[in-house]
Amino acid sequence: MSLAFLFPGQGSQFAGMGKDLAEVFPEARRVYERADAALAPFGLSISKSSFEGSDEDLKQTAVTQPAILTHAVAVLEVLKAKGVAPSVAAGHSLGEYAALVAAGALTLEDAVVLVRRRGLFMQEAVPGGRGAMAAVIGLAPEAVAGACAEAAAATGEVCSAANFNSPDQTVISGSATGVSKAGEILKARGAKRVLPLPVSAPFHCALMKPAEEKLAPFLAATSFRPLSIPVVTNVDALETIDAEVARESLRRQICSPVRWVESVQRLAALAPSAIEIGPGTVLAGLARRIAKDWPVRTTSTSAALVTFEA
């Protein structure tokens, strides 16, 4: 059966994540052991951070990113042992790395090291308090993008659309001044809500250029194999099985918006149903607002996986 796998990004983490998976499923436990070994040179035990860390610990981008990736791959391996495999995959921002693990383009070890570096470089790119992100509810994406352009022109600061999450939710990103100005414009134009997001950096905008430049040589030095299934990339919202396209997409996505609405529409055209792989249920909720009749199941707990049937 044709099946899409969706992998979540930052924001889906929670204290204790993955502990129940590792206790119940040997496949999940082995994933955490492999990730711990790969991250040991960084002085990070992702199993300890995930199983025992506080919510505050897990909000650190350089911890969040490998924690979510490892959880997603743990779920992936449990499903694989049950004979459940994707025919196409995509991931939201960070989740694209897990999608490439699912497609065989990256090993778990290479992916978890890359996202550890990605998180560190993103944290370092903008001093604390200088950047901001906000979720805009209730306006069309084109209206949000236009308001960002106006705010950037008025302030001389960076502000742009970062995540096109659903037809009525777009996340904006940039300098604190630029995002604040855009919020004023958006509220005046009828946005239902403009919600500041508790993030450590302004992701997916031009302010992330230093992170892109630092990560690029590590992406170039990492082995990418041809994809065994197509992955729909964030930057183009099109599927690829080309290893070099996948590598370049990961570089480009750091400063580019996540085109999630178009990505889900493409996935729904390629597979009749989907599974959200990893912590949380955010992507299933967004999918219901993008492709209303497209069924998406979730797998964020051991209880859900124990009873899971293909």
C-alpha positions in Angstrom: 0.0 0.0 0.0 1.3 3.5 -0.9 1.9 5.4 2.4 3.5 8.8 3.2 5.6 9.3 6.3 5.6 12.8 7.9 8.4 13.8 10.3 7.9 16.7 12.7 10.2 19.6 13.4 11.2 21.7 16.3 8.4 22.4 18.8 7.2 18.8 19.1 9.6 17.9 21.9 8.5 17.1 25.5 10.2 16.1 28.7 10.6 12.3 28.9 10.2 11.8 25.2 11.2 8.4 23.9 11.7 6.8 27.3 8.6 4.6 26.9 9.7 3.6 23.4 13.2 2.5 24.6 11.7 0.5 27.5 9.1 -1.3 25.3 10.9 -1.8 22.0 14.4 -3.2 21.5 14.6 -1.5 18.1 14.0 1.9 19.7 16.5 1.2 22.4 19.2 0.4 19.8 18.5 3.7 18.0 19.1 5.7 21.2 22.3 3.7 21.9 23.6 4.4 18.4 22.7 8.1 18.7 24.4 8.4 22.1 27.6 6.9 20.6 27.5 9.3 17.6 27.0 12.3 19.9 29.5 11.3 22.6 32.3 13.5 21.0 29.9 16.5 21.7 29.5 15.5 25.3 25.8 14.9 24.7 23.8 11.8 25.8 20.6 12.3 23.8 18.9 9.5 25.7 19.6 11.2 29.0 18.5 14.6 27.7 15.3 13.1 26.3 14.4 10.7 29.1 15.5 12.8 32.1 15.8 16.4 30.8 13.4 19.2 31.7 11.3 21.1 29.2 13.8 23.9 29.5 16.7 21.6 28.7 14.9 20.3 25.6 14.2 23.9 24.4 17.8 24.4 23.6 18.0 24.2 19.9 21.2 22.2 19.9 19.5 19.6 22.1 16.0 19.8 20.6 17.1 18.9 17.1 19.0 15.7 17.8 16.3 14.7 20.3 13.4 15.0 17.9 15.4 13.3 15.1 16.3 10.3 17.4 12.8 9.9 18.6 11.5 9.9 15.0 14.1 7.3 13.8 13.2 5.1 16.9 9.6 5.1 15.8 10.7 4.5 12.2 12.6 1.4 13.3 9.7 0.0 15.3 7.4 0.4 12.3 10.0 -1.2 10.1 10.1 -4.3 12.4 6.3 -4.4 12.0 6.6 -4.4 8.2 5.4 -0.9 7.8 7.4 1.2 5.3 6.8 4.4 3.4 6.5 4.9 -0.3 7.2 8.7 0.0 8.3 10.9 2.9 8.7 14.5 4.0 9.7 16.4 7.1 9.0 19.8 8.5 12.3 21.7 8.6 14.4 19.6 10.9 12.2 16.6 10.1 13.6 16.5 6.6 16.7 14.9 8.0 14.6 12.1 9.4 12.8 11.7 6.1 16.2 11.3 4.4 17.1 8.6 7.0 13.8 6.8 6.1 14.8 7.1 2.4 18.3 5.6 3.1 20.1 8.7 2.0 21.6 9.4 5.4 22.6 7.0 8.3 21.2 7.8 11.7 24.7 8.6 12.9 25.4 11.1 10.1 22.0 12.7 10.5 22.1 13.1 14.2 25.6 14.7 14.1 24.5 17.1 11.3 21.4 18.3 13.2 23.5 18.7 16.4 25.8 21.0 14.4 22.8 22.6 12.7 21.2 23.4 16.1 24.5 24.9 17.5 25.0 27.0 14.4 21.4 28.3 14.5 21.7 29.2 18.2 25.0 31.1 17.5 23.7 33.0 14.3 21.8 35.7 16.1 22.4 37.1 19.6 19.7 36.4 22.2 16.8 38.8 22.0 17.7 40.2 18.6 15.5 37.8 16.6 11.9 36.8 16.8 9.2 34.5 15.3 5.4 34.8 15.4 2.6 32.7 14.2 -0.1 34.6 12.2 -3.6 33.1 12.4 -6.4 34.0 10.1 -4.9 35.7 7.0 -4.0 34.3 3.6 -0.2 33.5 3.2 0.1 36.1 0.4 -1.2 38.8 2.8 1.2 37.8 5.4 4.2 37.8 3.0 3.1 41.3 1.8 3.0 42.7 5.4 6.5 41.3 6.1 7.8 43.0 3.0 6.3 46.3 4.1 7.7 45.9 7.7 11.1 45.2 6.3 11.0 48.2 4.1 9.7 50.5 6.9 12.3 49.4 9.5 15.3 48.4 7.3 15.3 45.1 9.3 14.8 41.5 8.2 11.2 40.1 8.3 9.8 37.4 6.1 7.5 34.4 6.0 9.2 31.4 7.5 6.7 28.5 7.6 3.6 28.2 5.3 2.0 25.8 7.7 -1.7 25.8 6.7 -4.0 28.0 4.6 -4.7 30.2 7.7 -1.4 29.9 9.6 1.9 31.4 8.5 4.9 31.8 10.8 7.0 34.9 10.3 10.7 35.4 11.2 13.3 38.1 11.4 14.7 40.7 13.7 12.6 41.5 16.8 12.0 45.0 15.4 10.9 43.7 12.0 8.6 41.0 13.4 7.0 43.5 15.8 6.3 46.0 13.0 4.9 43.2 10.8 2.6 42.2 13.7 1.2 45.8 13.9 0.5 45.7 10.2 -1.1 42.3 10.3 -3.4 43.1 13.2 -4.5 46.2 11.4 -5.3 44.1 8.4 -7.5 41.6 10.2 -5.2 38.8 11.5 -7.1 37.0 14.2 -4.0 36.5 16.2 -0.2 37.2 16.0 1.4 34.9 18.6 5.1 35.4 19.5 6.8 32.0 19.6 9.2 30.9 22.3 12.2 30.1 20.1 15.9 30.6 20.6 16.5 32.0 17.1 14.7 33.4 14.1 14.6 30.3 11.8 14.2 30.2 8.0 15.1 33.8 7.3 18.1 35.7 6.0 19.4 36.1 9.6 20.3 32.4 9.5 22.9 32.9 6.7 25.8 32.5 9.1 24.4 29.1 10.1 24.0 28.1 6.5 27.6 29.0 5.7 28.9 27.1 8.8 26.8 23.9 8.0 27.6 23.8 4.3 31.0 22.2 4.5 29.7 19.6 6.9 26.9 18.8 4.5 29.4 18.6 1.7 31.6 16.2 3.6 28.8 13.8 4.5 27.9 10.8 2.4 24.5 11.0 0.8 23.3 7.9 -1.0 20.6 7.8 -3.7 17.1 7.8 -2.1 15.2 4.5 -2.1 11.9 6.4 -1.9 11.1 10.0 -3.0 11.3 12.8 -0.4 9.3 16.0 -0.9 11.7 18.8 0.0 10.7 21.9 2.1 12.3 24.4 -0.3 10.7 23.2 -3.6 7.7 21.2 -2.4 8.6 18.6 -5.0 9.8 15.0 -4.7 13.4 13.9 -5.4 15.4 10.7 -5.3 18.6 12.5 -6.2 21.2 12.5 -3.4 22.8 15.8 -4.5 19.4 17.6 -4.7 18.6 16.3 -1.2 22.0 17.6 0.1 21.5 21.0 -1.5 17.9 21.2 -0.2 19.2 20.8 3.4 21.6 23.8 2.9 18.9 25.9 1.2 16.2 25.3 3.8 18.1 27.1 6.6 17.3 30.5 5.2 14.3 29.6 3.1 10.6 29.2 4.1 9.1 25.8 4.7 6.5 25.3 2.0 4.4 22.8 4.1 1.0 23.5 2.5 2.3 22.7 -1.0 4.4 19.8 0.4 1.3 18.2 2.0 -0.7 18.7 -1.2 2.0 17.0 -3.2 2.2 14.1 -0.7 -1.6 13.6 -0.7 -1.4 13.3 -4.5 1.3 10.6 -4.2 -0.1 8.5 -1.4 -3.7 7.9 -0.2 -2.8 8.1 3.5 0.0 9.1 5.9 1.6 8.5 9.3 3.2 11.1 11.5 6.4 9.6 12.7 7.9 10.9 16.0 6.8 13.1 18.9 3.6 15.0 18.9 0.6 15.3 16.6 1.3 18.8 15.1 1.6 17.6 11.5 -1.6 15.5 11.6 -3.4 18.6 12.8 -2.0 20.8 10.0 -2.8 18.1 7.4 -6.4 18.2 8.4 -6.5 21.9 7.5 -4.6 21.4 4.2 -6.0 18.2 2.8 -9.2 17.6 4.8 -10.0 14.1 3.5 -6.4 12.8 3.7 -6.1 10.4 6.7 -3.0 10.8 8.9 -2.4 8.5 11.8 0.0 9.4 14.7 2.6 7.3 16.5 4.0 9.4 19.3 3.7 6.9 22.2 4.6 3.3 22.8 0.9 2.5 23.4 0.0 3.7 19.9 2.8 1.6 18.5 2.0 -1.6 20.4 -1.5 -1.7 18.8 -0.4 -0.3 15.5 -1.4 -2.3 12.4 -0.5 -1.5 8.8 
